[in-house]
Amino acid sequence: MVAMASMASHFRTRAMDLCYLAVMFCAFLIPSFAELQRIEHPIKSDGSLSFLVVGDWGRKGFYNQSEVAFQMGRIGEKLDIDFVISTGDNFYDNGLKGVYDPAFRESFTKIYTAKSLQKRWYSVLGNHDYRGDAVAQLSPLIRSIDKRWICLRSFVLKTEIVEFIFVDTTPFVDTYFTEPDHNYDWRDVEPRRTYLANLLKDLESALRRSPAKWKIVVGHHAIRSVGHHGDTPELIKFLLPILKANNVDLYINGHDHCLEHIASLDSGRKFMMCLKCSSIQYLTSGGGSKAWRGDIKPYDNQGLKFFYDGQGFMSLKMTETGAVIAFYDVFGKVLHKLKISKQLHSAI
């Protein structure tokens, strides 16, 4: 009887711990009638917002991950960043094995140690994350290991001047459901058709209802890219029309292990009140560790503004009326910079 009572007490304690962690995680979420969960983040007192973007990084410090992390810390301090965005493929080669996989600390907590990087990390899953225990990265329990980590399949990050919609792009890609060489964790995704239909509906609803000055969509896979993987046909077919119809300003991704900037064909046109026109800037930040693929696909020279087949990351500083975007290499050198004016809705 004593043993049974002790066991019951243990399970009650464990259950209370789990409930506490779940409540703490959900404290970040804002109740909403939309299906996508919403998280709020404050802007600075001067009305600006600064953040870094890095993708395809989790290699326990190898392949220059530690060097990129060091430069992120330096630039993060200079810009006084508010948070970091991860574009997925957070842990190589096959995601995490579970919530308490040492790889989480070895590839994240022990690598991104700079004071400026001790902010929230808003993350999406990549295809390599789905090769492991994808649910582990989404678990509120992982925040007990490192409170910076916030990863959901798809969600809305709301600020006073920018609204970010993070989209789970991996389930869109047909080949992942047929390739024999890898196993994927499709829990909570299958049946796939229903999952994608609901996701597209929720994305369209979130964008249509958004009153934000800026709309940014973040996913792992590229819509447009000249890198190794190139364009993602499924996203061009299903995702891009929604982004264009709802005047999305930036689409940010990883997947290709490079840095690049591609402008949509009408981005160079200056127009004041053209709601039907689209001027999406496609920004790839997938150089968090292993890079140098050595291949580039042919592309319209007018659309391709910048491509770097190496390691690095990206920064954005935004106000209500403008944005400054910069790409950095592994030494912290600025490789490419662009400015976007909200009044003209065009890239300079």
N, C-alpha and C positions, 0 to 999 in steps of 0.2 A: 504493500500500500504506500509506504514511504517513497519507494522508487517511482511508482506511478504518479504520486503527487509532485515529485521533483521533476519528472518528465513533463507533466502538464504545465508546471510553472515555467519550464524552459521554453515550451512552445508559445505560451502566452507572452513571454518577454520578447521572443523572436518576432511574433506577430505585431507587437507594439512598435518594435524597431522598424519593421517594414512599413507600417502605417505612417509613422513619423516621417520617414524619408519620402514617402509618396506625397504627403501633405506639403512638405518643404518644396518638393519639385513643382507641385501644382500651384504653389504660391506665385510662381512666375507667370502663370497662365491667366488670361483675362476671359471671363465668360463671354460667349458670343453666340449669336444665332447661326453663324456660318459653321460649316463642318470643320474647316481647318482650325487647329488650335492657334491661339494668338498670344504673343509675348510682347510686353512693352519694354522699351528702353529709353531712358531720358537723353536729351541732347544737352550740350553745354549751355552755360548761361548767356553766351554770346550768340546763340542760335545756330551753332555749327555742329557738325558730326564728323568724326574721323575714325577710320578703321583700316585694318589690313586684311588682305585676302591671300590665302595659301591653300594649295591642294596637292594631293598625291605625295604625302610626306612620310608616313609612319614606318621608318626603317631602323629604329633603335639608334639613330644618330649617324648611320652610315650613308654613303652616297651624298655627302655634303649636307645632310639634313641639319646637323649641328651648326654648320657654318651659316646656312640660311637662317636658322633660328637666332643666331647671334645678331645678324644684321636686322632681322625683324625687331629684336629688342631695342636696337639703337634707333631705328626709324620710328618705332612705336613711341619711344620716349620723346623724340623730337616733335612728333605730331600730337603728342598727348592723346593717344587713341582711346576710343570708348569701348571697343570690342574687337574681336577677330572673327573672320568668317573662314570656315574650312569648306572647300568644294568637294570633299569626299576622297575615297581611297585613303582612309585615315590610318589603316593598319595593314601592312603587307606581310606575306603575300595573300594570306587567306583570312583576313579579318581577325577578330578575337575568338578565342575558344570559349569564353564565358566572361561574366562580369569581373571575376577576380583573376583573369589572365594577366600575368606579369607584363605582357607586352604593352598594356595600357600605360603603365608607369614608365616603362623603358623607352617607349616611343613618343610619349606625350609629356607626362609630369616632369620627368628628369631632363627633358630636352628644352622645353620652352620655359626657362627659369628666370628670364629677365623680369625685372619689376614691372616694366610697362606691359608685359604680356599676361600679367595676373588679373586679367579681365575675363568676362564671359567669352567663351568660344561657341559660336553658333554654327552647327555642322549639319551636313547632309551625308547620307550613305553613298558610297561608290560601288562599282561592281565587285571590287576585291573585298569590300566589307561584307557583301552578301555571300561570299564564299565561306565565311565563318559563321559564328553565332551573331547574326545581324541584330537580333532582339537585345543582346547584351549591351550594345552601344546606346540603345534607346532606354535602357532601364534606369529608373531614378536611383537605384542602388549604386550605380557607378559614380554618382555625384558625391557619395560618401568617401570616395577615394580622391577625387579632385572636383571641387565644387564649381570650377570654371566650365566644365563640360555640359553643354546643352545640345542634344541631338534628337531630332524627331524625324519621322519619314517625310512629312510635308507640313509646313506651318507658316504663319505670318509673324513677322517681326515688325512691330509698329513703333515709329518715332514721330515726333511732331512734324518733321519735314519730309521724311522718306518712309515708304512702306516696302518691306522686303517680303517676297513670297519664295520660300524654299520648297523646291519640288523634287520628289523622289523619282529620278529619271531612269534608274536601272530597269524597273519592270517594263518599260516601254520597248526595250531592245529585244527583238525576236530571237537573235542567235543565242542569248543566254538560256533560253528555254529548250534549245535543241542540241547544244554542243555537248559531246560525251566526255570531255576531258576534265570538267569541273562540276562540282555540286554546289547548288545555291540554296540558301535558306529562304524559302518562299513563304514561311509562316506569316499569316495575316495579309498576304498578297493574293494568294489563290482563293477563289477563282479570279484569274488575272483580268478577264474582260470586265467583270464587275468592279474590281479595284480601280482600273484605269478610267472607266466611265465615271465613277464617283469622284476620282481625283480631278479629272478635267472639268467636271461640273463645279466642283468646289473652287478650283483655280479661277475659272471664269467669273464666278460669283464674287470672290474676294477682290479681283481686279476691278470688276465693274462697280462695286460699291465703294471702292477706295477713294477717299477725298484727298489723298496725299499729293503734294506737289511733285514728288518723284516716285516712280514705280520701278523697282528693281527685282528681277527674278533670278534666283540662284539655283543651279542644278549641277549634277556631276558631269553629265555628258554635254558635249558641244552641240549647238545647233549649226554653227558655221565654224569651220576650222580647216587650216591647211596642214596641220600636223599629221602624225602617224595614223591616227584613227579617222581623221577627216570629219565631214558632216555626218550627223546622225539622221538618216532618212525618216525614222519614226517620229522624231521630234519636229522635223520640218513639216510633216504631214499633220500631226495632231496638236502640237504645242504652239508652234509659230503663229498660226492664224489667230489664236486667242491673244497672244502677246501683241500682235499688230492691231487687232481690233480694240484693244484697251490701252493703247498709247504707252506701252512699256518703254522706258528710257534705256535700260541696260539689261543685258542677259550675261550673267557671270557663271563660268564653269571651270572645271578642271579636266580630267581624263587624259587629254594629250599633255605629255610631260614637257611643257614649254610655256612661253609667255607670248600672247598675241592679241592684236586688236584688229577687228574687221568691222567696217562700217557698212550698214545697209545702203543700197544703191542711191536712195534719196537723202542720205544723211548730209550731203554737202549743200543741199538746197536750203536757203533761208526762207522760212515762212512763219508768219505770226499767228494765224488763227486757222490752221488747217488740221482739223480733228481727224480727217480720214487718212492723212499722210502718216507714214511710219518712219522713224529715224533711229531704229534700235542700234546700239553699239554692242558688238559681241566681244567680250573680254575673257580671255583664257588665262587662268593662273593655276597651272598644274606643275610648277617647277619646284615643289617643296623638297625633293630629294633626287632620286634617280632620273636622269634626263639624257640629252644628247643622242636622240634616236637617229639623227643623220638623214632624215628624209622630209621632204616638203612637197605637198601636192600643188599642182598648178591652180591658179585662182585669178580672178579679175583683179588686175593691178590697181584699179580705182577703189576697189573695196578693201583690199589688204593694206592696212596702214602700218603694221608692225608685226614682226615675227622674230622670236629668239629661241633657238633650240637648246636651251640650257636651264640651269637652276635659278630660282629667284622667287619673287612674290610681288604683290601689288598693294598700293595704298590709295585710299580715296578720302578726300576732304570735301564735305558738302555743306552748302548753305541753302536757304530757300530759293536763291536765284542762280546758283552756279555750283559747279563741281570741278575739282582738279584731281586727275587720275594719273598715277605714276607707276611705272614698272621698274623694278630693281633687280640687279643680278646678285650673285652669291657674295660679291664684295661690297654690296650696298650702293653701287653706282646706278644712277638714273639712266635707263636705256631709252625710255619713251615717255612722253608726257602729253596729255590732252586735256583741254578745258572745254566744258560744256556750259553754255549759257541757257538758262531756262526761258529767258525772254524771247530768244530767237529759236530755241529748241533745235540748235544745230551744233555740231562739233567743230572746234577750231583746230 
